[in-house]
Amino acid sequence: MFKTIYFSFSKQTIATAPQQISKFYKLAKVQQADNIKHPDHLWLIRLDDRNVRTSFNNILAVPNPHLAHAIAHEYNMQKDIIRPSTMPLTLMAKASVDIDLNVRIRDYMISSVIRYLQADTVLFREDPDKKLHKIQQDNLNPVLEQFNNTYKTKLKINYGLDIKELLQSDQDKIYELINAQDNWNLVSMDQLIENLKSSILGIQTFFNVINVEEAVRLSRLEEQFQIDQFGKVEGHHDVDENSVLMNSVSAKLFQQLLQYQKIF
């Protein structure tokens, strides 16, 4: 049992997902739940005759069969060793179940998203005399302007250590936006924000204002600038970029799979 509870998806993954677990089942399959304890916990993923459990020992049950089959596929793709890093849908679903059954986790996650905004990638810029400044200005200013116009916020750019406090009115508007999401969509949004290092890019990607590939590119402007100046470190920069892209795409897929319960 972990003494420290991590609520954001990426931290939860690090804290609760062992690096190596021997595969102990032959087949993952989907089964409709018959003892429903929550309105969104309708479909089980069974490993042979066992239920899957979360890090808080809750039974993993998801809202629709489409997501359930996608998670079962992640389990069936595992070889001799289970690698949680290759199972993003499973990890997000487990986090969602835990939030459903513990409202304190939801409250903490919403607060962390708002706090993340203060150190947002879109708001932090190099000084105007630096080469990177114009790249940031050309690419990020339109994103910030669109965000402020859409949500009637007044977020401002920060230079160096001159970090401007968020207006309470802006915090309230972002809180209202995030709090309107159910727990499962909140986890998808949180995953986007954590990987893109930006509440602004994460929210815009969540609402399909920016596609995933463009959001990842915008989140890595500074790193790409360094690569252009000094070259790419193979096995580091490429792995990091692929990891951010994979996790962000998975978050969007998770969000899209959730829509089936609203359609059918």
C-alpha positions as CSV (number, residue, x, y, z in Angstrom):
1,M,0.0,0.0,0.0
2,F,1.3,3.4,-1.0
3,K,1.4,6.0,1.8
4,T,1.3,8.9,-0.7
5,I,-1.8,9.2,-3.0
6,Y,-1.2,10.6,-6.4
7,F,-4.2,11.9,-8.2
8,S,-3.1,13.2,-11.6
9,F,-3.0,10.4,-14.2
10,S,0.7,10.6,-15.0
11,K,1.7,10.6,-11.3
12,Q,-0.7,7.8,-10.6
13,T,0.9,5.8,-13.4
14,I,4.3,6.2,-11.9
15,A,3.2,5.5,-8.3
16,T,0.9,2.5,-8.8
17,A,2.0,0.7,-12.0
18,P,4.8,-1.9,-11.3
19,Q,7.4,-2.0,-14.1
20,Q,7.2,-5.8,-14.4
21,I,4.4,-8.2,-13.7
22,S,4.4,-11.8,-15.0
23,K,1.4,-12.5,-17.2
24,F,-0.9,-14.7,-15.1
25,Y,-3.9,-15.2,-17.4
26,K,-4.6,-16.8,-20.7
27,L,-7.4,-14.6,-22.1
28,A,-8.9,-11.2,-21.3
29,K,-12.6,-11.0,-22.2
30,V,-15.6,-8.7,-21.7
31,Q,-18.6,-9.4,-19.6
32,Q,-21.7,-7.4,-18.7
33,A,-21.8,-6.5,-15.0
34,D,-24.7,-8.0,-13.0
35,N,-24.1,-6.4,-9.6
36,I,-23.9,-2.7,-10.6
37,K,-22.7,-0.4,-7.9
38,H,-22.3,2.7,-10.1
39,P,-24.2,3.8,-13.2
40,D,-21.1,4.0,-15.3
41,H,-19.7,0.6,-14.2
42,L,-21.6,-1.6,-16.6
43,W,-19.0,-3.7,-18.4
44,L,-16.3,-5.9,-16.8
45,I,-12.9,-6.9,-18.1
46,R,-12.2,-10.4,-16.9
47,L,-8.8,-12.1,-16.9
48,D,-9.8,-15.7,-17.2
49,D,-12.2,-15.9,-14.2
50,R,-10.8,-12.9,-12.3
51,N,-11.9,-9.3,-12.2
52,V,-9.4,-6.6,-12.9
53,R,-8.9,-4.3,-9.9
54,T,-7.6,-0.7,-9.6
55,S,-4.8,0.6,-7.4
56,F,-7.5,1.3,-4.7
57,N,-8.7,-2.3,-5.0
58,N,-11.9,-1.3,-6.8
59,I,-13.3,-3.6,-9.5
60,L,-12.6,-2.2,-13.0
61,A,-15.9,-1.8,-14.8
62,V,-16.5,0.7,-17.7
63,P,-19.5,2.5,-19.2
64,N,-19.7,0.7,-22.6
65,P,-18.6,-2.5,-24.4
66,H,-16.5,-0.6,-26.9
67,L,-14.1,0.7,-24.2
68,A,-14.2,-2.6,-22.5
69,H,-13.1,-4.5,-25.6
70,A,-10.4,-1.9,-26.2
71,I,-9.0,-2.5,-22.7
72,A,-9.3,-6.3,-23.1
73,H,-7.3,-6.0,-26.3
74,E,-4.5,-4.2,-24.3
75,Y,-4.4,-7.1,-21.9
76,N,-4.4,-9.7,-24.7
77,M,-1.5,-7.9,-26.5
78,Q,0.7,-8.5,-23.5
79,K,3.4,-11.2,-23.7
80,D,5.2,-12.9,-20.8
81,I,5.5,-9.6,-18.9
82,I,2.7,-7.1,-18.4
83,R,3.9,-3.6,-19.3
84,P,1.5,-1.0,-18.0
85,S,3.2,1.7,-20.1
86,T,1.6,0.0,-23.1
87,M,-1.9,0.0,-21.6
88,P,-2.9,3.7,-21.5
89,L,-6.7,3.0,-21.8
90,T,-6.5,0.5,-18.9
91,L,-4.7,3.0,-16.7
92,M,-7.2,5.8,-17.5
93,A,-10.2,3.6,-16.9
94,K,-8.8,2.5,-13.5
95,A,-8.2,6.1,-12.5
96,S,-11.8,7.0,-13.6
97,V,-13.3,4.2,-11.5
98,D,-11.3,5.3,-8.4
99,I,-12.5,8.9,-8.9
100,D,-16.1,7.7,-9.2
101,L,-15.8,6.0,-5.8
102,N,-13.9,8.8,-4.1
103,V,-15.0,12.4,-4.6
104,R,-11.9,13.8,-2.9
105,I,-9.8,12.6,-5.9
106,R,-12.0,14.6,-8.3
107,D,-11.7,17.7,-6.2
108,Y,-7.9,17.4,-6.1
109,M,-7.6,16.8,-9.8
110,I,-9.7,19.8,-10.7
111,S,-7.6,22.0,-8.4
112,S,-4.3,20.6,-9.9
113,V,-5.5,21.4,-13.4
114,I,-6.1,25.0,-12.4
115,R,-2.8,25.3,-10.6
116,Y,-1.1,23.9,-13.7
117,L,-2.4,26.9,-15.6
118,Q,-0.1,29.2,-13.7
119,A,2.9,27.4,-15.1
120,D,1.4,26.8,-18.6
121,T,3.7,26.3,-21.5
122,V,1.6,28.7,-23.6
123,L,2.1,31.5,-21.1
124,F,5.9,31.2,-20.5
125,R,8.1,32.9,-23.1
126,E,11.7,33.7,-23.6
127,D,12.8,37.3,-23.3
128,P,12.1,39.4,-26.5
129,D,15.8,39.5,-27.3
130,K,16.1,35.7,-27.7
131,K,15.7,33.9,-31.0
132,L,13.1,31.6,-29.5
133,H,10.8,34.5,-28.6
134,K,9.6,35.1,-32.2
135,I,8.9,31.4,-32.7
136,Q,6.8,31.3,-29.5
137,Q,5.1,34.5,-30.5
138,D,4.1,33.4,-34.0
139,N,2.9,30.0,-32.8
140,L,1.5,30.5,-29.3
141,N,0.0,34.0,-29.5
142,P,-2.9,32.9,-31.7
143,V,-3.6,29.9,-29.4
144,L,-3.7,32.2,-26.3
145,E,-5.9,34.8,-28.1
146,Q,-8.4,32.2,-29.2
147,F,-8.5,30.7,-25.7
148,N,-9.1,34.1,-24.1
149,N,-11.8,35.0,-26.6
150,T,-13.6,31.6,-26.2
151,Y,-13.7,31.5,-22.4
152,K,-13.7,35.3,-21.7
153,T,-10.4,35.0,-19.7
154,K,-7.6,37.5,-19.4
155,L,-4.6,35.2,-19.3
156,K,-1.3,37.0,-19.8
157,I,2.2,36.0,-21.0
158,N,5.0,35.5,-18.5
159,Y,8.6,36.3,-19.1
160,G,11.4,34.6,-17.1
161,L,10.6,34.6,-13.4
162,D,8.0,37.4,-13.7
163,I,5.0,35.1,-13.1
164,K,1.7,36.9,-13.0
165,E,-1.0,35.8,-10.6
166,L,-4.1,34.3,-12.1
167,L,-7.2,36.5,-11.8
168,Q,-9.8,34.9,-9.5
169,S,-12.3,35.4,-12.3
170,D,-10.2,33.4,-14.7
171,Q,-9.8,30.6,-12.1
172,D,-13.5,30.5,-11.6
173,K,-14.2,30.3,-15.4
174,I,-11.7,27.4,-15.8
175,Y,-13.1,25.7,-12.8
176,E,-16.6,25.9,-14.2
177,L,-15.4,24.5,-17.5
178,I,-13.5,21.6,-16.0
179,N,-16.2,20.8,-13.3
180,A,-18.8,20.4,-16.1
181,Q,-17.0,17.2,-17.2
182,D,-17.9,13.8,-15.8
183,N,-15.1,11.8,-14.1
184,W,-14.2,9.8,-17.1
185,N,-13.8,12.8,-19.4
186,L,-12.0,14.6,-16.7
187,V,-9.3,11.9,-16.7
188,S,-9.0,12.2,-20.5
189,M,-8.5,16.0,-20.1
190,D,-6.1,15.6,-17.3
191,Q,-4.0,13.2,-19.3
192,L,-3.8,15.7,-22.2
193,I,-2.8,18.5,-19.9
194,E,-0.1,16.4,-18.1
195,N,1.5,15.3,-21.3
196,L,1.3,18.6,-23.1
197,K,2.4,20.5,-20.0
198,S,-0.3,22.9,-20.7
199,S,-3.9,23.4,-19.5
200,I,-4.6,25.6,-22.5
201,L,-3.4,23.1,-25.1
202,G,-5.0,20.2,-23.2
203,I,-8.4,21.9,-23.0
204,Q,-8.2,23.1,-26.7
205,T,-7.3,19.5,-27.8
206,F,-10.0,18.0,-25.6
207,F,-12.6,20.3,-27.3
208,N,-11.2,19.6,-30.8
209,V,-10.0,23.1,-31.4
210,I,-6.5,21.8,-32.0
211,N,-5.7,18.3,-33.2
212,V,-3.3,16.1,-31.2
213,E,-0.3,16.3,-33.5
214,E,-0.5,20.1,-33.6
215,A,-0.8,20.3,-29.8
216,V,2.2,18.1,-29.4
217,R,4.2,20.3,-31.8
218,L,3.2,23.5,-29.9
219,S,4.1,21.9,-26.6
220,R,7.6,21.2,-27.8
221,L,8.6,24.5,-29.4
222,E,11.4,25.1,-27.0
223,E,12.7,21.5,-27.2
224,Q,12.5,21.6,-31.0
225,F,14.4,24.9,-31.0
226,Q,17.2,23.3,-29.0
227,I,17.3,20.3,-31.4
228,D,17.5,22.6,-34.4
229,Q,20.4,24.4,-32.7
230,F,22.4,21.6,-31.2
231,G,21.0,18.4,-32.8
232,K,18.8,15.5,-31.6
233,V,20.0,13.1,-29.0
234,E,18.9,9.7,-30.4
235,G,17.0,7.6,-27.8
236,H,16.1,10.6,-25.8
237,H,14.4,13.4,-27.8
238,D,12.7,10.9,-30.2
239,V,11.5,8.7,-27.4
240,D,10.1,11.6,-25.4
241,E,8.2,13.0,-28.4
242,N,6.8,9.6,-29.3
243,S,5.7,9.0,-25.6
244,V,3.9,12.4,-25.5
245,L,2.2,11.7,-28.8
246,M,1.2,8.2,-27.8
247,N,-0.2,9.3,-24.5
248,S,-2.1,12.2,-26.0
249,V,-3.6,10.2,-28.8
250,S,-4.6,7.6,-26.2
251,A,-6.4,10.3,-24.2
252,K,-8.3,11.4,-27.2
253,L,-9.2,7.8,-28.1
254,F,-10.4,7.3,-24.5
255,Q,-12.6,10.3,-24.8
256,Q,-14.0,9.2,-28.2
257,L,-14.7,5.7,-26.9
258,L,-16.7,7.2,-24.0
259,Q,-19.1,8.8,-26.6
260,Y,-20.6,5.5,-27.6
261,Q,-22.6,5.4,-24.4
262,K,-24.3,8.6,-25.4
263,I,-24.9,7.5,-29.0
264,F,-26.3,3.9,-28.4
